[in-house]
Amino acid sequence: MVNSSAEAFAPATVANLGVGFDILGLALSEPGDVVRVEPLEQTGAHILDIQGDGGKLPRESHKNTACVAANSVLELLGSSHGVGIHLEKRLPLASGLGSSAASAVAAAVAVNALFGTPLSLIELLPACLDGEAAVSGYHADNVAPCLFGGITLSAGVSAEQIYPIPIPDRLHLSLVTPDVEVPTATARAVLPHSVTLRQMVAQTAAVARVMNALYRGDIEALGAAMEADGVVEPARAHLMPLLKEVRTAAKQNGAFGLVISGAGPTLLAVCDEEVTAQKIASAMQMVYNDAGIACIARHARVASSGARILHVTS
Ligand code: HSE
């Protein structure tokens, strides 16, 4: 039986956690994208309406991340029905908060709900990755936490290669998103094609330290290890306005470390108390305000759950 509409929410995510390029990620509880779908007589998935993107997102089915994911779910279901998609973009585009993954995941979960939720979240993973790949490459570091919640290690792109990592009780986050777009493709184009053996050893050691700190719940060690990135941040730093100044401000206000969130330009600071996270967010905001750059600053925690169905109308 096909329902008459279904709506789903999928959260913002932070990919990389500094040194864990393309493999580590975490989910935030808010903000996120909302997708509502309805059955259509024509086959395939089609965008009916997008709100909140300033007209910037592609409406063509093969280019829109939500549409690509929805089409993949229809294929998985072997459905002869089509779906119409209403996308409410609440995440800023090209901001390092997993915007494309959120749209893809929300669409996949909504289409599944439209058909009575026959597929598990794990079974939806390939469809979500197809959507993400339409704009940002076939990697799971945003999609996995967006779909499943929490902190995830994506050692590959199949469900058995996604490992949930413990969320330290005392982990508090501060995020600041300057009003500057950094398309993922641009941020990936500046990366080196190869690294030296020495860099490889240092980066591997830093990722191992991040994992160790997460398992021990040691936020100070976590912050230091996340920042020990000798490969990706140095290549991307010039795309992030005032990175050095924001890092200094965050640390002066109690942050244990600050890294680029995903492909940027959002910056993420970690600390161990809510009041400190609030102070850090304000201090980071002030750096951009003083430079005349608009920004949104927030403090947040890791969300233990990811995408969810909001409404189903039979
Ligand atoms: N790991 C990805 C990157 C996240 O940093 O390019 C953005 O898709």
Residues whose N, C-alpha, C, O or C-beta is under 5 A from the ligand:
A	BS01	HSE	A15 F21 D22 S136 D141 T184 G262 A263
